[in-house]
Amino acid sequence: MLNSMKPHIGIFGKRNVGKSSVINSLTGQEISIVSEHAGTTTDVVYKSIELYDIGPVVFMDTAGIDDDGELGHKRVLTTLKAIKKIDLAVMVMAADDLGRHELELIKTFTKKKIAWIMVRNKVDIFPVMPDKLEKIKNKYFCDILTFSCKWPSKDKGRDIIGAIKENLPEKSFNMQSIMGDLVQRGSHVLMICPVDSEAPEGRLILPQVQAIRDALDNDCIITIAKEHEIDLVLKKINPDLVITDSQAFFKVSAAVPADIPLTSFSILFARFKGDFETFIHGTRQIDNLKNGDKVLILESCTHHVNEDDIGMVKIPRWIRNYTGMQLDFETVSGFDEIPGEISDYKLVIQCGGCMFTGKQLLNRVAPAIEKKIPVTNYGMAIAYALGIFDRAISVFGH
């Protein structure tokens, strides 16, 4: 939970190149064990810090990609799995030549469209050969920073932090507005937030909180109500935009006049973090589902499942009712492995992704998109199954 929505920056490289020294210098804390013996870091180590102009980020110190032996192989697999979570990679080297392991990492970063920078470490021990680093920079168009843990404290990591800021994808730290192009100063936004068995005790869910903050940042007036009070609220105000929890879509759509724009928190986040046009296309492919098709539901968090769970109960029920088909639903949480092959599924439904950064969400659905498997998200799939999809996306110009 503590790491939700924070950009994840992975530190990668072979054993004994000084990854832990680099991350300790960047964070200003001894969060990773430093040793002259190769292979000291065995599991991924996470550390949250605040970066100026970005906000909170999570650094991930990983095991060496050249580890050997049965246990070493497992460590390498853990390191490679960590790539699924990152928004930016920092590859650490203690030489000026790219070896097999570094080239494999670069290939993986390129395939997954992950931004990366290179840190040439231990420059106090192994002098830099500028010509070789220039060739690497020109070939891979990457930033290359030099570093030594022997440098004075005030100089440590300053350039690396700057390169991180420059290379982090915009969707990773949510600098864009969720609804800035839908409202203007003084717009009245009505948000429908059900308080049911799935609502957390004593608080709102994260998408609702973020939407409220974004509306305030855009100088909007906000009214918040439960779905049972919507008729009463509409007698008192004439909102410029209504945003509802997707589970209340049908009731809210019936109550809100057709001339008032209406969408859901989940659909807002599909546009905010995901590939919106791809999701729209994928949603319409619900009509092509056949008996026996497998549908994959991806949730960004792990939570207690109750008898009316949105992902495991409600969405499967709504889609089965809409299609009239007997469908096989599989639910996977967080970054857990997908059962079988992604090509086994005929549709992928991603949650709103409130616990993911935009890059993490895109990484999660990328295998399906690459295989041309339709992808949608919770709010869009619910709206489609309830027959109000066109209205729910018309506010975005569709």
N, C-alpha and C positions, 0 to 999 in steps of 0.2 A: 504494500500500500504506500509506503513512504517513498518509493521510487516511481510512482505513477506519474506519467506525463512529463517527466524530466528527461531531457535529451541524454542518451547514453553514449559515452565515449569510450571505446574499447582500446586498450593498449596491447599490441600484438608484437611478436618477434620470437626469435630463437631463445634458447636458454642462455642465461648469463650475458645477455646484451645490455642489461641494466634497466629492464622494464619497470621493476619495482622502485628503483632509485628515481626514475623519471616521474612516476606517479606520486611518490612521496614528496618530491620537490614541487610538483604542480599543486598538490593539495595542502602543502605545508605541514603535513602530519606523517607520522610513521605508521601508515595503514598496511603496508606490505613488508614482509620480512626481507631484509637485504642480506645476501650472503655471497661469498666468493664461489660457493659450490653451486653448480648448475642444477636446475630443477627444484629450487626452493619453493616456488609458488606452485601449488598442486591443484587448487580449485580457484574459480573466479572469485576475486575479492571486489566488493562493491563499496564505493565511498561517495556520499553526496556532499557537494560543496556549492557555494554561490559564486558565480562568475559575473563580474561587472558587465552590464549591457545585455546579458543573456538571462541571468537568474539562476535558479538551482539546476545543477547538472549531476549526472552520476558517472564517475570514472570506474572502469572495469579493468582490473589487472588480471591478465590471463596467464595460463601455463605456457611454457615454451612449445612452439610448433614443431620442434625437432626432437621432442622427447621420444625415448625408445623403450622397448620392453613391453610386456603386457599391460602393466600399470601406466606406463608412459603413453601407450596408445589410447588408453581411456582418457588420460588428461588432454591429449590432443583433440579427441572427439568433443570433450567438454568445451575446449577453446573454440572449436569450429562452430558448435551450437550457439555459442555466445554471439556470433556474428548476426544471428537473427534479431538480436535485441538492440543492436547499435544504430546510432544515427550518424556517427563519424568514427573512422578508424585512425589510430596513430600507430604507425609501424616503426618500431625501434630497431636500429642496426648499430653494430659496433665496427663496421667495415664499410668500404666504399663500393663493394660489388654485390649485386643481387644474386643470391643463390637459389636453388630449387624451391626451398620453403618460402622465401619471399615472393618469388614469381607466382607460386600457387596462391598465396594470399592476395596478390594484386589481381590475379585472374578472378578470384572469388568476389573481391570488392567490385570489380568491373561488371561481372555478371549480375550482381545484386544491386547495382547502381548505388553503391555506398561511397560517399566522399571520403578521401583519406589524405593524410599528410605523412611525411617521413621525418623521423628524428634520428640524426646521426649522433649517437651517443659516444661517450668515453673519448672525446677529442683530446683530453689531456694525456691519454695513454697511446692512442692511435691517431697520429696526425691526419688531417683531412687531405684528400686529393681532389681539389676543386674540379678538375676536368671530368673525373668520373661522375661526380655528383651532378654536374651540369648536363651530362649525357642522360642520366636518369630523369632529371627534371624535364628535359626537352622531349623525351620519349613518352613519359607518362603524364606530363602536365600537372605534376604534383608539387606542393610546397615542400621544401627540404629545410629543416632547421637543425642547427648544431647545438650540442648540449654537453655539459659536464657537471657532475654533482660536486665537483671541486670548486666551481665558480662561487663568487660571493653570493650570499643569500638573496640580496636585493635583485640580482640579475637572473637568478634561476627561473627558467620557464617563462619569462616575460614574452619572448617571441613566440613560444609554443602556444601560450594562451591566446595571443593575437591571431595566430593562424587558425586556431580552433574556432574563434569567433567568425573569421572570414569564410570558413568552409562548412560550418554547420548549415544544413538545409533549412530554409525558412520554416517549413512545416514542422521541423523538429522542436522549435521553441515558440511556436504559435504567435508570431509577431503580427500576423494578419488578424483582422477582426472576424468574428463569427457571423455577425449580421450587419456590419457597417454599411454595406451597399443596399440593404433592404429598408433602412430607417434613416431618419434625419433628426436633428435636434428638436426635441419636443414631441417626437412620435410617442404614441401611447401603445405600449406592448402588453398584451394580456397573456400571462403564462399559466397554464393549467397543470397543476402538480398534484396528482392523486396521492392520498395517504392510505395505502392499503397494506396487505400482508407482506408485500415485497419492499415497502418503503423502510429505510433504515430508521432505527429508533432515535427520535429527537433531532433529526437533521434532514436536509435535502440531499438528493443524489448529485454526484459531481457535475453532470451535464447541466442540470438546472442551476447550480451555483455559478458555473462558468457563463451560462447565458445571461444570468442576472448581472454579473459583473460587466460583461460585454455591452449590455444595454445601457448600463450606467456610464460606461466609458464613451458611449455614443450620445450621451445627454438625453436619454429617453426617460419617459415616465412609465413606471412598471406597476401593474396590478397582478397579484398572484391569488389564485383561488383553486379550490378542489373542483373536480368535474361535476359534483352534485350542486354546486352553486352557480354554474355558468349562466343559467337563465336569469337568475337574480342579478348577476354582475352586468350582463348585457342590457338590462333595463336602466342601469346607472351610468354606463360608459359606452362610447363608440370607439373601440380600439382600431388602431391602424394596422396591427399585426397580431395574430393569435398563434402562440406556440404551445403545443400540448404534448404531454407524455403520449407515446405511440399507443399504449394500451387503452387510452381513452379516446382514440381517434374517432371511432364511429359515433359515439355520443356527442362529442364536441363538434364534429362536422355537421351533424344534424341540427345542432343548436345555433351555430354561427352562420349568419347570413352569407350568401354566396359571393357578395361583393367585398367581403372582408378577407384579406389574405390569410391563409391558414397553412401551417406546416407543423412538424414535430421537432423535438430536441434531437432525436436520432437522425433525422434527415438533415438538419442543420450541420450535425457533426459528420455526416457522410460527405458533405460538400467541403467542410472545414478541413478534414484530414484525409479523405479518400480521393479516389479517382471518380469524380461525380458522374461524368458522362458514361464511363464504363459501368457504373452501378445502375444508372438509369436503363441502359441497354440490357444488363443482366436481369433486372427486375422483370422486364417484359417477357423474359424467357420462361417465367413460371408457367405460362400457358403451354409450354412444350413438354412439361413433365409427364411421364408415363408410369403406369403401374410397375412397382418394383424398383423404381429409380431411387438412388441414394442421394440424400441431401446432407451436406456438412454445415453444421452451425458452429461458428467460431466466436467464443467469448473472450474478452481481454482479461477478465479477472476470474478468480476462483471464489465461489461463495456458497453458502448453505442453500440447498435446493429445497423449496417448499412445494406444496401440492399444486400451486398455481404458478410455477416458475415460467417466466417469459420465454426463455430459450428452449427449455426441455418440454414444456407443456403447451403454452398458449400458441406460439408460432407454428409448431407442427399441427396443432388442431386447426388453426385458421387456414393453413395452406392445404391440408387434406380436405377440409370442407369446400374450399374454393375450387380446387382441381377435381375433386371427386375421385382422386387416385389413392391407392395404397402405397405410401412412400416410406422409405426407411431413413430415419433421421439419426445422425451421429453428432454428438456435441463434444467439442474439444475446448479446454480452457487455457488461457495464457499462451505460453510458448510450448505447450505439450506437443508431442509428436502426433501427426495425423495418422490414424489407422489405415493401413493399406496404401494404395497409390492414389494420388490426387485425381488421376484420370478415372477412378472408380465412381466419382461423384458427378451428378448432372447439374448441381446447383450448389453454390456456396453462399451462406448468409453470415455476414460479419456483424457483430454487435456495433453499437455506436462508437466503441473504442475510447471511452473516456479515460481508461487506464493506460492507453498507448499514446505515444507521440505519433504525429502524422507519418513519419518515416517507418516506425515500427508497424503501423497498420498496413502501409503499402507493402512492406516486406512480407507481412503475414499472408496477404492475399495474392502476392505476385506469382507463386507457383500455379495457382488456378488460372490467372489471367494469361500466363504464358501458354497454358494448355488449351486456351480458348473455352474454358469452363465459365458459364455465366456466374457473375458475382453480384450480390446485392447486400443490403444491410437491414437491420431489424425494422427500422421505421418505414423504409421503402417497401419491404416485403409485406408488412402488416397493412399499409395503406393500399397496396395492390390487391391483397386478398379481401379487403373490405370494400373494394370498389371506389376508393377515393384517391387513387394515386395521382391522376392528372391534376386534381385540385391541390394536392399536397406539394407538387413540384412547380406549379404554375407561378408561384411567388418568385421563383428563380429565373423566370423568362422561358419556361418550357411549356 
